[in-house]
Amino acid sequence: MTGLLAQARDGFEAAFGYAPGGMWSAPGRVNLIGEHTDYNEGFVLPFAIDRRTYAALALRDDGLVRVSSSQAEDIREARLGDASPAVAYGWAAYPLGVAWGLGQVGANLARLPGFDVHFASDVPPGAGLSSSAALESALAIALNEAWRLGFDRERLVLAAHLAENDFVGAPTGILDQSASLLSRQGTALSIDCRDGSSSAVDLRLDECGLALLVIDTKVRHEHASGGYAERRAACEKAARALGVRALRDVTVPRLLAASGVLDDETYRRARHVVTEDQRVLDTVEALRTKGPVAIGHLMAASHRSMRDDFEISTPELDLVVKISMEGGAIGTRMTGGGFGGSAIALTPIGLVPAVRAAVGGAFSEHGYTRPEMFIVRPSQGARRDR
């Protein structure tokens, strides 16, 4: 039994006084490219990483839900049928929201038993690696099996997304939950966020002698806070002004022709999304025809767009991009919703130590908190472990 799996089991027994009935897990994710395009019904290219959240769960014979975590000191509880987005639950809003979300997509919560669940994770929270979706997805597949719902993965994505959007109040798209629930080992997941369709794209990082280095700046963000919501509102404003359902429907030439219709800030927000959609499509094509060595310039262009047009980068993230590229990375960009979190550096495996040293030294010189740096590998999506 792996360390985290044992930690989840032992944590369950310590919290609730008996053994769990089963154990499930789901991964965090890295978004290779395609930031803030998901809620604009566009294209994204994430992959699941080899850091996971484990859920140890057992059903109860009543309607009580109790949730516990190795990262929280207290046990939170609520009645299954009473959980409501109108109530403040703190961190427990995520698991309670999943149960509520399953009810929204067809589960009859009035006829289902409550449950106890304990979480253990090595996905760092607030790092832009989707720790929340990992928790949501682990619990979604656990309850799908324990409650014998028989839902397919796509419906579980919808339930987990409803939990994040409507229960927690974070206005994100479907990228994170899709990556955590649908990914396959060794591949990225090309997702069309309009219809939810997806396909696997081989990454071939080992074959090409490349590593994907995550550099966590330790600058923390919250998607339920204002910056993310403001960017989404600007995108919706641009779509209305351009007379389209979503920015997915705007081409680069059309946006250029309509520059006088939008104020400068809204235009730049829209320009990021429209050009980022095209970069995702170009990245998928490059991976399929030339391999990962051909995508570095697209990653770099994506970061510039997020820095200058969408304005969601930070000085720490910009420093990571500059120093890692100078140290030999093929392409580097921030990943996740922005305002902090992590950058990813696609790096020849032999240069990883040099990039680590250069970034660490630069952060020390600037007086920044030392970043955490680790290689991630494309991993399997949500699964039952025991």
N, C-alpha and C positions, 0 to 999 in steps of 0.2 A: 504494500500500500504506500503510495507516494506521501510525502510530508504533508502537503495541503489536504489531501484526502483524509489522512489520519487526523489532522487538525480539525477538519469539519466534523468528523465523527465524534472525536473527543469533546469538542466544543458543544455539540448537541447534547451529549450525555451529561456534561457539567451543567448546562443550562436547564435541562428538562428532567434529568434523573432517570432516563431510560435510553435504550439504543434506537437509532433511526431506522425506519423501514427501508430506506434506499438513499442513494447518493447520486447526484447528477452534477454536471459542470458545463460551463459555457465560457468562451474566450473573450478577451478584449479584442480590439481591432486597431489596425493602422489603416488610415486612408491614404493609399498611394497617391491618388490625385482625384480632384473633384470636391472642392470645399464649398459649402453653402449652395450647392446645386440641387441637393435632394428635395428640399421643400419648394424649389422652383420647377419641380417635375422634370428635372434634367437627368444627367448621367453621373455616376460615381464609380470608383474602382477601389474598394477596400479589400483587405484580407484579414482573416482571423490570425491572431498571434498566439505564441506558445506561453501565454500567461492567462490564467483562468480564475474564475470564481466558482467555488464548489458549494452546493446546497445539499445539506443533510436534512431529510424530511420524513415525517411520519404523520399519518392522518389521526384525527381525534374522533371521538364518538359524539361530539357536540359541534356547535357552530363557532367555537372560539378559534381565533388565529393568534399564535404567539410567534414573534420573530426575534432572532438573536443574531449577533455577529461578533466575530473575533475583533472587529475594529470599533465596537461600541460596548459600553459598560452595562447598559440596561437591557432588559427584555421589554419589548413593546407588544401590546395586545389590543385586539379589537374583535367585535363580532363580525363574522363573515358578511352577513347581510347588511350590516350597518356602515361598512367602510364607505366613505364619501370624499370626493375631491374638495368639499367645503371645509374639511377638518384638517388641522395642521398636525401631521404625524412625525415631522422631522425626517430622518433617514428612512424610517419605516414606511414612508409614503411609496417608496419604490416597490417593495414586495406586496404591500397591500394593494397598490395600484395594479399589479399584475393579476391578482385574483379578481379585482373589479373589472379589469380589461377582458379577462376570459368570459366574464358574465356579459360584457357588451357584445362579444362576438358569438354568443350562442350557448354558453354554459348556464345551466339553471342553478344558480347559487343557493336558492331556497331548498334545494333537494340534496345539496352536497355537504359533506362533513367539513369541519374546520381542520386545521393542521398546525403542527409545530415545525419550524424551520430554522436552521442555523447556517450562517454563511462564513466561509473562509476564502480569502482571495490574495493573489499576488499581482493583481492589476492595480497600479497606483491610482488612487482617486484624484481627479482634477488635473491629470496629466495629458488629457486629450486622447486617451486610449480607450475610452468608452467603458469605464468601470460600471456605470449604471446599466448599460445594455447587457453587460455580462451577467450581472445579478438578475436582471429581468428575464433574460433568456434561460438561465439555469433554472429559475423557478417555473417559468412557463412550461418547459419540457417535463419538469418534475410533476407539476400538477396535471398536465395533460395525461401522463401515464397513471399517476396515483388516483386521479378522479375518473380514469377510463373515458376521457372525452373523445379520443380518436381524431382530434384536429390535425390537419396537415401543417407542415412547417410555415407555410405562407400565412395561415390563419394565426399561428402563434406570433409571427412577426407583427401582424396587425394588433393583436392584444397587447403585446409589449410596447408597441408604439403608442397606443392609446393610453397606457399607463404613464409613459413619459410626458406626452403632450397634455392630456386632459386631466390626469390625476395629480401628477407632480407639478405640471405647469411649465415645463421646458419646451419651447416651440421648435423642436428639432424635426428633421425628416426621418425617413425609414432606413437610412444608411446603416446606422449602428446595429439595430436589431436584426436587419437582414444579414449583415456580415457575421454576427455572432451565431445566428441560427442556421444559415445556409452554406457557409464556407466549407471547402474541401481542402484536404492536406495538399500543400505544394502549389496552390493556385490563388489567384485573386478572383474577386467576384465582380463581374461587370453587370451593373444594375441600371435598368431603365426605371427611373422613379415615377414615371407617369403610370405605367401599368404593372409595375412590380416584377416584371420578368428579369431573369438573370442568367448569366452563363459563366462558366469557369474559364479563366485565362491562365495558362501555364506561366509561372514566373521564371523558373530555371535559374535561380540565383546561384545555387551551388555549382551547377554545370558551367556557369559563366565566371566563376571565381569572385562573386560579389556577395556582400553582406548588407543587410538593412540595419543600420545603427540608429536606435532611438536615443535622442538626447533630451531628457526631461529637465527643463529649465527651473523647475520647482516654483515657477510663478503660477498660482492657482486661479482657476476661473470657475464660474457657475453659470450654466446655460439658462437657468431660470431668471438670471439677473438681466439688467436692461440692455447691454450692448448687443447681445444676440437678437433679442426681440426687435430692437431698432433696425438692425440690418434686414431682418425679414420684412418688417413694415415698409422699408424703402424699396425692396424688391417688388412687393405687392403694389406699391404706389406706381412704380415704373411700368408694371404690366398693365395696370388700368389706363395709364396715360397713353400707352402704345396700342391699346385696344386688343390685347391678347389675354388668353386664359392664364398663362404663366410665361416667365421669361424663357422657358424652354422653346417657345414658339418664335423667338426673335433671332434672326441671323445677324452675323457681324455687319454685313453691308446695310441691313435695315436699321440697325442701331446707329451706325454712323450717319445715315441719312436723317435720323430723327433726333440728332443731338440738340436741336433747338427747342424740342418739345419738353425736355426735362431740365430741371435746375442742375447745376454742376455736380453736387453731391449725389443726387439720385442717379444721374447719368453714369457716374463712376461706379456706383454700386451695381448698376445693371451691366456695365461693361465687364466687370469681373465675372459675373455669372455667365454671360453669353460667351465670352472667350474661354472660360473654364470648361464649359460644356464641350467646346471644340477640342480643348486639350485632352479631355478624357477620351474622346473618340480617337484622337491621334495617338494617344498612349496605348490604347488597346490594339490598334493596328500595328504600331511599332513592336509591341511585345510578341504579336503573333507572326510577324514577318522577319524581324531583325533581332529580337531578344532584348533583355533589359539594358544592355549597353547603349541602346539607342534612345533612352527616354530621359536622360539627364537634363537636356535643354528644356524639356517640357516641365519638369519639376521646378527648375529655376524660374521659368516664366510664371508658373503658378504662384510661387512665393512673391515675386515682384507685384503681381496683381493683387494678392491679399494684403501686401504691405501698403501699396500706393492707392489702389482703387477701393478696396473694401475696408482698409484701415483696421485690420484685426490682429496685426502682428504686434510685437513688443521689442524693445531694444535688445533684450536677451535672445529672443528668437532670431532677430536680424544678425546678431553677432555670431550665433551658431552657424547660420548660412554662410556668412562671409569667411569665417575661419575654417570651417570644414571643407569648403570648396578650394580654398588656398592650400589645404593640406592633402588634397587629392581625391576628394569625393567627386563622383560623376554628376550627382545632382542632389540638392538639399532643399527641403521646404518645410514650413510648419505644417502640422497635421492636426485635424480636429477643428473645433469651433472657433478657436482663437482667443485672444486676450490673455495668453499664457499657455501653459502646457508644454508640449513637446514638438521637436523638429525631427525629421527623419533624413538620414544621410545615406544615399546609395553609394557604397564605397568598395573598391577592390579589397578583398579580404586581407591582403598583406599590408594595407595602409591603415587598417582600423586602429592599431595601437598609436600611430602617429596622429591620427585625427583626434582620438581621445585626449592625448597629451596636449595637443594644440588648443582644443576647446577648453579643457580644464585650466590651462595656463591663462588663456584670454579672460575667462571668468574671474580668476583671481586678480588679474591686473585691473579689471573694472570694478572690483569690489562686490561682485555678484555672488550669491549663494552657489556653492559648487553643484553642478548638475549631476544627475544620475544618468549613466550611459550603459546601454545593454543592447545586444543583438537580438532581434526577433526573427522568427521563422514562420512562414505561412503554415497555419495549423488547421486542425479539424474543428468544425463547428460544435454546437451543443450536443451533449451525449449523456447517456447513463453510464456511470462508472462502477456502481456496485448495486 
